[in-house]
């Protein structure tokens, strides 16, 4: 049937986003995001354009699959809450490449707006509210156009799809440490609603012992917690920050390579770590925080034994996570300092500080998702290759897995890298 398909999901299908596309003899579509979830899935039911027509959601937790069908549309959902009960609502729309910037607002049983969120970790909103009274609350979802347009109005259309996750039980906001080492089982502390605070609550065991070698994320689950988290997994040894470490004399010793998991807490906190280096030894230091969805706008500094700042980094590659490539000027002890740009802080200001020595490597990418080759004709593919940290090995670009009826040239990468045409 045109526009409809049936998807068979294997019982062992990995949870999270997957890319799918359609293709036939005329070409290939853009890749689209399809999410395999762990909660019950339900469709949005129209009409639900006002609080009086709100769709009643009786069973939680659940994921509502919906669409803002027309310009100016808003979808309303009614949820019965008890006094003191938490409602947590999270939208995926922008993350699914829907052309909209969604908004959530919550009305109390009297119709008064009591909670609102426009942007969470991305343009997708996240709302958490603890009921002050029992009754029927109405959650409303609407959206502005994305990319933004010259006029300001609520948007909608066939492509304005969303996934709305609703829960009234324990919900984890993040895990600390915010990542784990591959090949190990690691306890992590879950922080969230009806879960615990930064110093107490639920501890989950993360098993990264049997992951695929190229896996970059691992799923975190705990009994009684309604949602799943996906956190980074890496190959370096992991350590946790130990307070107090604000000054040079209290700096925490660290080894290279390794990963430090820490918090900038309280506001104005500055964490310091001491390491030894030889003259002309090269290092790469990177903070991961904003890219993981935390509010920290990190600043990273290298200081000498007298506290003099030698190099400083703020944003890198368009993200508020700094990266420093640094060469030691002499043998001795040096200090890494992590802080927030405007001296904020708190339990949510979590970071991962990666310390490593640069290793020769390369990166390659193409600027298209599909390449059309017509019968009896040729097409050109441009591959851009970057040599990193002095990589001098011989590199050839080869296309693998082509059908028998199609062949391709190979290309040699120059000593400086650059574009290769196939």
Kinemage of the C-alpha trace (Angstrom):
@kinemage 1
@onewidth
@group {chain A} dominant
@subgroup {mainchain}
@vectorlist {calphas} color= white
{ca unk a 1} P 0.000 0.000 0.000
{ca unk a 2} L 1.413 3.343 -1.012
{ca unk a 3} L 2.896 5.132 1.967
{ca unk a 4} L 2.537 2.214 4.375
{ca unk a 5} L 4.837 -0.590 5.389
{ca unk a 6} L 5.097 -3.277 8.039
{ca unk a 7} L 8.250 -3.509 10.136
{ca unk a 8} L 9.274 -6.772 11.788
{ca unk a 9} L 11.484 -6.063 14.817
{ca unk a 10} L 13.667 -8.919 16.061
{ca unk a 11} L 13.553 -9.722 19.771
{ca unk a 12} L 17.286 -8.963 20.008
{ca unk a 13} L 17.190 -5.760 17.954
{ca unk a 14} L 19.387 -3.123 19.634
{ca unk a 15} L 17.398 -0.426 21.427
{ca unk a 16} L 17.699 3.113 20.165
{ca unk a 17} L 17.803 4.837 16.773
{ca unk a 18} L 18.377 3.018 13.483
{ca unk a 19} L 18.714 4.403 9.969
{ca unk a 20} L 16.430 3.062 7.238
{ca unk a 21} L 15.945 4.049 3.615
{ca unk a 22} L 13.918 3.026 0.569
{ca unk a 23} L 15.528 2.302 -2.766
{ca unk a 24} L 14.548 0.935 -6.165
{ca unk a 25} L 15.752 1.107 -9.753
{ca unk a 26} L 15.246 4.884 -9.764
{ca unk a 27} L 17.480 5.670 -6.813
{ca unk a 28} L 17.569 5.894 -3.037
{ca unk a 29} L 15.738 8.017 -0.500
{ca unk a 30} L 17.371 9.980 2.276
{ca unk a 31} L 18.118 7.892 5.368
{ca unk a 32} L 15.444 8.315 8.047
{ca unk a 33} L 15.523 7.620 11.773
{ca unk a 34} L 13.484 4.699 13.154
{ca unk a 35} L 13.548 4.118 16.906
{ca unk a 36} L 13.312 0.748 18.632
{ca unk a 37} L 12.016 1.418 22.139
{ca unk a 38} L 11.405 -0.602 25.292
{ca unk a 39} L 8.100 0.957 26.382
{ca unk a 40} L 4.587 0.301 25.118
{ca unk a 41} L 3.894 2.311 21.947
{ca unk a 42} L 0.546 4.020 21.308
{ca unk a 43} L -0.750 6.304 18.561
{ca unk a 44} L -1.973 9.833 19.005
{ca unk a 45} L -5.728 10.051 18.460
{ca unk a 46} L -7.418 13.054 16.884
{ca unk a 47} L -9.290 15.233 17.650
{ca unk a 48} L -7.167 16.395 20.568
{ca unk a 49} L -6.618 20.043 19.620
{ca unk a 50} L -7.700 21.563 22.937
{ca unk a 51} L -7.723 20.822 26.651
{ca unk a 52} L -11.386 19.899 26.413
{ca unk a 53} L -10.625 17.307 23.716
{ca unk a 54} L -7.447 15.983 25.321
{ca unk a 55} L -6.655 12.316 24.638
{ca unk a 56} L -6.776 10.413 27.929
{ca unk a 57} L -3.597 8.454 28.655
{ca unk a 58} L -4.560 5.805 31.181
{ca unk a 59} L -1.515 3.534 31.232
{ca unk a 60} L 1.982 4.810 31.954
{ca unk a 61} L 4.812 4.648 31.056
{ca unk a 62} L 4.162 4.849 27.337
{ca unk a 63} L 5.393 6.418 24.119
{ca unk a 64} L 2.884 8.347 22.020
{ca unk a 65} L 3.622 8.430 18.291
{ca unk a 66} L 1.997 11.526 16.873
{ca unk a 67} L 1.930 14.184 14.187
{ca unk a 68} L 1.094 17.875 14.203
{ca unk a 69} L -1.077 17.462 11.151
{ca unk a 70} L -1.637 21.059 10.065
{ca unk a 71} L -0.287 24.541 10.536
{ca unk a 72} L -1.268 25.816 13.964
{ca unk a 73} L -2.028 22.336 15.318
{ca unk a 74} L -1.472 21.445 18.949
{ca unk a 75} L -1.979 18.034 20.559
{ca unk a 76} L -3.354 17.639 24.092
{ca unk a 77} L -3.070 14.656 26.429
{ca unk a 78} L -4.850 14.155 29.768
{ca unk a 79} L -3.042 12.376 32.625
{ca unk a 80} L -4.414 11.648 36.106
{ca unk a 81} L -1.855 12.433 38.820
{ca unk a 82} L -1.788 11.902 42.558
{ca unk a 83} L -0.513 14.488 45.018
{ca unk a 84} L 3.300 14.385 45.079
{ca unk a 85} L 3.547 12.279 41.939
{ca unk a 86} L 6.113 13.212 39.304
{ca unk a 87} L 5.180 13.517 35.627
{ca unk a 88} L 8.127 13.324 33.231
{ca unk a 89} L 7.568 14.090 29.536
{ca unk a 90} L 10.250 13.955 26.849
{ca unk a 91} L 9.829 14.675 23.127
{ca unk a 92} L 11.848 13.383 20.202
{ca unk a 93} L 11.087 15.364 17.054
{ca unk a 94} L 14.027 17.587 16.136
{ca unk a 95} L 16.221 14.556 16.918
{ca unk a 96} L 14.234 12.574 14.322
{ca unk a 97} L 14.805 15.299 11.706
{ca unk a 98} L 11.211 16.536 11.867
{ca unk a 99} L 11.037 20.112 10.536
{ca unk a 100} L 9.894 21.624 13.810
{ca unk a 101} L 11.022 23.126 17.123
{ca unk a 102} L 8.537 21.621 19.627
{ca unk a 103} L 7.217 23.017 22.920
{ca unk a 104} L 5.554 21.371 25.948
{ca unk a 105} L 3.259 23.026 28.480
{ca unk a 106} L 1.275 21.554 31.362
{ca unk a 107} L -2.127 22.711 32.629
{ca unk a 108} L -3.383 21.899 36.130
{ca unk a 109} L -6.913 20.558 36.812
{ca unk a 110} L -8.162 24.179 36.828
{ca unk a 111} L -6.742 24.950 33.370
{ca unk a 112} L -3.866 27.107 34.642
{ca unk a 113} L -0.462 26.755 32.967
{ca unk a 114} L 1.929 25.502 35.651
{ca unk a 115} L 4.948 24.177 33.715
{ca unk a 116} L 6.571 24.921 30.370
{ca unk a 117} L 9.647 23.842 28.459
{ca unk a 118} L 10.880 24.801 25.017
{ca unk a 119} L 14.385 23.311 24.773
{ca unk a 120} L 15.900 20.410 26.701
{ca unk a 121} L 19.283 18.973 25.761
{ca unk a 122} L 18.512 19.996 22.173
{ca unk a 123} L 15.584 21.777 20.541
{ca unk a 124} L 13.413 18.915 21.819
{ca unk a 125} L 11.647 19.824 25.097
{ca unk a 126} L 11.827 17.950 28.391
{ca unk a 127} L 9.393 18.631 31.217
{ca unk a 128} L 9.300 17.268 34.782
{ca unk a 129} L 6.656 18.347 37.286
{ca unk a 130} L 5.616 17.177 40.767
{ca unk a 131} L 1.863 17.471 41.314
{ca unk a 132} L 0.813 19.783 44.152
{ca unk a 133} L -2.702 18.331 44.087
{ca unk a 134} L -4.499 15.289 42.714
{ca unk a 135} L -6.529 15.563 39.535
{ca unk a 136} L -6.527 15.476 35.745
{ca unk a 137} L -3.666 17.432 34.183
{ca unk a 138} L -3.383 18.279 30.486
{ca unk a 139} L -0.068 18.185 28.630
{ca unk a 140} L -0.021 20.157 25.369
{ca unk a 141} L 2.482 19.876 22.535
{ca unk a 142} L 2.904 22.412 19.736
{ca unk a 143} L 5.837 23.591 17.629
{ca unk a 144} L 7.474 26.399 15.706
{ca unk a 145} L 8.932 25.802 12.256
{ca unk a 146} L 12.513 24.591 11.982
{ca unk a 147} L 14.565 25.928 10.285
{ca unk a 148} L 13.043 29.213 11.502
{ca unk a 149} L 10.984 31.235 9.051
{ca unk a 150} L 10.378 34.970 8.735
{ca unk a 151} L 6.980 34.767 10.451
{ca unk a 152} L 6.357 33.420 13.955
{ca unk a 153} L 3.538 30.878 14.051
{ca unk a 154} L 2.805 27.334 15.110
{ca unk a 155} L 3.684 24.796 12.435
{ca unk a 156} L 2.459 21.390 11.314
{ca unk a 157} L 2.221 19.062 8.321
{ca unk a 158} L 2.782 15.476 7.218
{ca unk a 159} L 6.466 15.579 8.155
{ca unk a 160} L 5.876 17.046 11.645
{ca unk a 161} L 6.084 13.706 13.474
{ca unk a 162} L 7.139 13.175 17.076
{ca unk a 163} L 7.596 10.600 19.827
{ca unk a 164} L 6.353 11.683 23.252
{ca unk a 165} L 7.558 9.557 26.201
{ca unk a 166} L 5.433 9.842 29.347
{ca unk a 167} L 6.220 8.420 32.784
{ca unk a 168} L 5.039 8.851 36.375
{ca unk a 169} L 7.544 6.476 37.978
{ca unk a 170} L 11.265 6.629 38.591
{ca unk a 171} L 13.039 8.365 35.696
{ca unk a 172} L 16.806 8.714 35.347
{ca unk a 173} L 18.142 12.020 34.032
{ca unk a 174} L 21.788 10.986 33.786
{ca unk a 175} L 24.380 8.562 35.114
{ca unk a 176} L 27.577 9.275 37.018
{ca unk a 177} L 30.191 8.495 35.954
{ca unk a 178} L 28.926 9.577 32.539
{ca unk a 179} L 30.875 6.824 30.715
{ca unk a 180} L 32.541 3.467 31.292
{ca unk a 181} L 35.508 1.419 30.085
{ca unk a 182} L 35.038 -1.316 27.505
{ca unk a 183} L 35.556 -4.861 28.733
{ca unk a 184} L 34.517 -4.138 32.320
{ca unk a 185} L 31.488 -4.140 34.596
{ca unk a 186} L 31.111 -0.739 36.239
{ca unk a 187} L 28.659 0.558 38.875
{ca unk a 188} L 27.134 3.931 37.978
{ca unk a 189} L 24.881 6.156 40.043
{ca unk a 190} L 21.551 7.209 38.495
{ca unk a 191} L 20.264 10.731 39.135
{ca unk a 192} L 16.722 11.819 38.313
{ca unk a 193} L 13.147 11.954 39.534
{ca unk a 194} L 12.088 9.481 42.238
{ca unk a 195} L 15.546 7.943 41.679
{ca unk a 196} L 18.001 9.724 43.913
{ca unk a 197} L 20.280 12.694 44.279
{ca unk a 198} L 23.940 13.095 43.396
{ca unk a 199} L 25.021 11.370 46.598
{ca unk a 200} L 22.476 8.615 47.119
{ca unk a 201} L 19.872 6.546 45.307
{ca unk a 202} L 19.912 3.817 42.692
{ca unk a 203} L 23.138 2.231 41.506
{ca unk a 204} L 23.077 0.376 38.189
{ca unk a 205} L 25.655 -2.172 37.043
{ca unk a 206} L 26.801 -1.436 33.493
{ca unk a 207} L 28.158 -4.472 31.659
{ca unk a 208} L 30.523 -3.393 28.886
{ca unk a 209} L 32.388 -6.710 28.862
{ca unk a 210} L 30.829 -8.128 25.708
{ca unk a 211} L 30.333 -5.111 23.460
{ca unk a 212} L 31.338 -5.023 19.817
{ca unk a 213} L 34.794 -3.463 19.321
{ca unk a 214} L 33.326 -0.468 17.464
{ca unk a 215} L 30.448 0.188 19.910
{ca unk a 216} L 30.535 3.783 21.145
{ca unk a 217} L 27.533 3.643 23.509
{ca unk a 218} L 26.251 1.201 26.116
{ca unk a 219} L 22.725 0.963 27.544
{ca unk a 220} L 22.130 1.570 31.254
{ca unk a 221} L 19.090 -0.031 32.894
{ca unk a 222} L 18.057 -0.489 36.521
{ca unk a 223} L 15.125 -2.297 38.164
{ca unk a 224} L 12.237 0.060 38.804
{ca unk a 225} L 13.593 2.847 36.564
{ca unk a 226} L 11.233 3.480 33.656
{ca unk a 227} L 13.706 4.796 31.093
{ca unk a 228} L 17.017 3.648 29.634
{ca unk a 229} L 20.162 5.748 29.312
{ca unk a 230} L 22.862 5.370 26.665
{ca unk a 231} L 26.306 6.499 27.812
{ca unk a 232} L 29.739 6.533 26.132
{ca unk a 233} L 32.045 3.543 26.313
{ca unk a 234} L 35.780 3.901 25.668
{ca unk a 235} L 39.013 1.973 25.802
{ca unk a 236} L 40.952 4.138 28.276
{ca unk a 237} L 41.165 3.488 32.050
{ca unk a 238} L 38.482 5.397 33.972
{ca unk a 239} L 38.916 7.354 37.205
{ca unk a 240} L 36.656 9.567 39.313
{ca unk a 241} L 37.443 13.044 40.527
{ca unk a 242} L 38.259 13.248 44.245
{ca unk a 243} L 37.505 16.477 46.100
{ca unk a 244} L 39.012 18.720 47.331
{ca unk a 245} L 41.166 19.435 44.274
{ca unk a 246} L 40.692 23.158 43.663
{ca unk a 247} L 44.272 24.329 44.218
{ca unk a 248} L 47.733 23.318 43.044
{ca unk a 249} L 48.633 21.737 46.381
{ca unk a 250} L 45.399 19.673 46.382
{ca unk a 251} L 45.533 18.657 42.706
{ca unk a 252} L 44.595 15.026 42.085
{ca unk a 253} L 47.370 12.931 40.449
{ca unk a 254} L 46.333 11.362 37.126
{ca unk a 255} L 47.902 9.040 34.583
{ca unk a 256} L 48.095 9.422 30.818
{ca unk a 257} L 46.264 7.934 29.005
{ca unk a 258} L 43.039 7.912 31.003
{ca unk a 259} L 39.608 9.452 31.579
{ca unk a 260} L 38.570 11.560 34.589
{ca unk a 261} L 34.864 11.682 35.479
{ca unk a 262} L 34.025 14.778 37.508
{ca unk a 263} L 31.575 17.525 38.409
{ca unk a 264} L 31.923 21.285 38.635
{ca unk a 265} L 30.073 21.586 41.928
{ca unk a 266} L 29.331 23.994 43.583
{ca unk a 267} L 29.198 27.141 41.445
{ca unk a 268} L 32.673 28.604 41.006
{ca unk a 269} L 34.364 25.215 41.438
{ca unk a 270} L 37.612 24.569 39.559
{ca unk a 271} L 39.028 21.042 39.438
{ca unk a 272} L 42.779 20.457 39.105
{ca unk a 273} L 44.749 17.376 38.126
{ca unk a 274} L 48.527 16.951 38.120
{ca unk a 275} L 50.571 14.868 35.665
{ca unk a 276} L 54.231 14.536 34.696
{ca unk a 277} L 55.672 15.179 31.248
{ca unk a 278} L 59.001 15.081 29.430
{ca unk a 279} L 60.280 17.895 27.242
{ca unk a 280} L 58.705 17.855 23.746
{ca unk a 281} L 56.177 15.192 24.811
{ca unk a 282} L 52.856 15.747 23.016
{ca unk a 283} L 49.420 15.472 24.616
{ca unk a 284} L 45.774 15.765 23.630
{ca unk a 285} L 43.273 16.799 26.313
{ca unk a 286} L 39.530 16.891 25.671
{ca unk a 287} L 36.499 17.663 27.837
{ca unk a 288} L 33.183 16.029 26.952
{ca unk a 289} L 30.154 17.570 28.641
{ca unk a 290} L 27.963 19.823 26.489
{ca unk a 291} L 28.129 17.229 23.719
{ca unk a 292} L 26.681 14.720 26.184
{ca unk a 293} L 23.800 17.030 27.085
{ca unk a 294} L 25.109 18.589 30.296
{ca unk a 295} L 24.897 22.371 30.961
{ca unk a 296} L 28.645 22.868 31.575
{ca unk a 297} L 30.369 25.343 29.239
{ca unk a 298} L 33.814 24.015 30.064
{ca unk a 299} L 37.121 25.861 30.086
{ca unk a 300} L 40.303 23.758 30.072
{ca unk a 301} L 43.749 25.117 31.046
{ca unk a 302} L 47.278 23.757 31.366
{ca unk a 303} L 49.326 25.398 34.133
{ca unk a 304} L 52.934 25.050 35.244
{ca unk a 305} L 54.101 24.281 38.785
{ca unk a 306} L 53.869 27.982 39.677
{ca unk a 307} L 50.250 28.229 38.529
{ca unk a 308} L 51.077 30.167 35.355
{ca unk a 309} L 48.618 29.497 32.536
{ca unk a 310} L 50.422 27.957 29.553
{ca unk a 311} L 47.494 27.240 27.232
{ca unk a 312} L 43.735 27.597 27.424
{ca unk a 313} L 40.783 26.170 25.464
{ca unk a 314} L 37.080 26.944 25.396
{ca unk a 315} L 34.917 25.759 22.485
{ca unk a 316} L 36.092 23.271 19.856
{ca unk a 317} L 34.551 22.164 16.547
{ca unk a 318} L 31.399 24.202 17.124
{ca unk a 319} L 30.615 22.571 20.496
{ca unk a 320} L 31.088 24.054 23.970
{ca unk a 321} L 33.606 21.290 24.752
{ca unk a 322} L 37.289 22.290 24.634
{ca unk a 323} L 40.138 20.247 23.128
{ca unk a 324} L 43.829 21.073 23.558
{ca unk a 325} L 46.833 19.775 21.637
{ca unk a 326} L 49.864 20.683 23.721
{ca unk a 327} L 53.608 20.002 23.800
{ca unk a 328} L 55.475 20.120 27.115
{ca unk a 329} L 58.170 22.830 27.090
{ca unk a 330} L 60.351 21.048 29.687
{ca unk a 331} L 60.488 18.063 32.019
{ca unk a 332} L 58.317 18.495 35.076
{ca unk a 333} L 54.875 18.443 36.661
{ca unk a 334} L 51.936 20.211 35.017
{ca unk a 335} L 48.360 20.869 36.001
{ca unk a 336} L 45.042 20.582 34.151
{ca unk a 337} L 42.245 22.857 35.394
{ca unk a 338} L 38.559 22.412 34.466
{ca unk a 339} L 35.936 25.078 35.216
{ca unk a 340} L 32.777 26.673 33.826
{ca unk a 341} L 33.144 29.730 31.590
{ca unk a 342} L 30.868 31.936 33.710
{ca unk a 343} L 31.538 30.174 37.032
{ca unk a 344} L 28.296 28.205 37.196
{ca unk a 345} L 28.112 24.770 38.769
{ca unk a 346} L 25.945 22.129 40.404
{ca unk a 347} L 25.237 18.421 40.516
{ca unk a 348} L 24.341 18.342 36.803
{ca unk a 349} L 27.627 19.968 35.675
{ca unk a 350} L 29.180 16.611 34.822
{ca unk a 351} L 32.186 16.136 32.536
{ca unk a 352} L 34.567 13.539 31.150
{ca unk a 353} L 38.183 14.666 30.776
{ca unk a 354} L 40.151 12.525 28.331
{ca unk a 355} L 43.960 12.545 28.529
{ca unk a 356} L 45.902 10.855 25.761
{ca unk a 357} L 48.972 11.109 23.578
{ca unk a 358} L 48.284 11.832 19.904
{ca unk a 359} L 48.524 8.819 17.612
{ca unk a 360} L 48.892 8.873 13.843
{ca unk a 361} L 45.569 8.246 12.136
{ca unk a 362} L 43.379 9.366 9.254
{ca unk a 363} L 39.767 10.256 8.520
{ca unk a 364} L 37.804 9.895 5.311
{ca unk a 365} L 34.322 11.043 4.330
{ca unk a 366} L 32.089 11.589 1.320
{ca unk a 367} L 29.689 14.502 0.909
{ca unk a 368} L 26.666 12.524 -0.269
{ca unk a 369} L 24.430 9.784 1.140
{ca unk a 370} L 23.830 8.109 -2.261
{ca unk a 371} L 25.398 8.082 -5.733
{ca unk a 372} L 23.359 7.455 -8.864
{ca unk a 373} L 24.913 5.397 -11.662
{ca unk a 374} L 22.825 4.977 -14.827
{ca unk a 375} L 23.243 1.948 -17.163
{ca unk a 376} L 26.043 2.516 -19.650
{ca unk a 377} L 27.245 5.667 -17.888
{ca unk a 378} L 29.665 6.668 -15.130
{ca unk a 379} L 29.356 8.720 -11.963
{ca unk a 380} L 32.000 10.456 -9.871
{ca unk a 381} L 32.496 10.092 -6.137
{ca unk a 382} L 34.702 12.524 -4.226
{ca unk a 383} L 36.368 11.216 -1.076
{ca unk a 384} L 38.050 13.679 1.286
{ca unk a 385} L 40.910 12.228 3.346
{ca unk a 386} L 42.663 13.976 6.245
{ca unk a 387} L 45.952 12.696 7.661
{ca unk a 388} L 46.141 13.206 11.427
{ca unk a 389} L 49.139 13.654 13.725
{ca unk a 390} L 51.795 12.931 11.129
{ca unk a 391} L 50.305 9.789 9.565
{ca unk a 392} L 52.585 8.965 6.618
{ca unk a 393} L 51.451 5.470 5.643
{ca unk a 394} L 50.352 4.722 2.104
{ca unk a 395} L 46.597 5.102 1.647
{ca unk a 396} L 44.389 3.931 -1.199
{ca unk a 397} L 40.671 4.545 -1.514
{ca unk a 398} L 38.713 1.479 -2.631
{ca unk a 399} L 34.970 0.878 -2.963
{ca unk a 400} L 33.997 -2.546 -1.661
{ca unk a 401} L 30.836 -4.603 -2.098
{ca unk a 402} L 29.715 -3.365 -5.503
{ca unk a 403} L 27.330 -5.448 -7.663
{ca unk a 404} L 28.920 -7.525 -10.433
{ca unk a 405} L 27.585 -5.118 -13.079
{ca unk a 406} L 29.341 -2.102 -11.547
{ca unk a 407} L 33.055 -1.430 -11.253
{ca unk a 408} L 35.049 1.470 -9.853
{ca unk a 409} L 38.506 2.935 -10.041
{ca unk a 410} L 40.746 3.192 -6.987
{ca unk a 411} L 42.549 6.309 -5.839
{ca unk a 412} L 45.837 7.057 -4.105
{ca unk a 413} L 45.917 9.606 -1.291
{ca unk a 414} L 48.669 12.196 -1.502
{ca unk a 415} L 51.155 12.787 1.311
{ca unk a 416} L 49.159 15.873 2.337
{ca unk a 417} L 45.770 14.212 2.110
{ca unk a 418} L 42.905 15.919 0.348
{ca unk a 419} L 40.323 15.004 -2.273
{ca unk a 420} L 40.396 11.725 -4.203
{ca unk a 421} L 38.066 11.223 -7.181
{ca unk a 422} L 36.733 7.742 -8.007
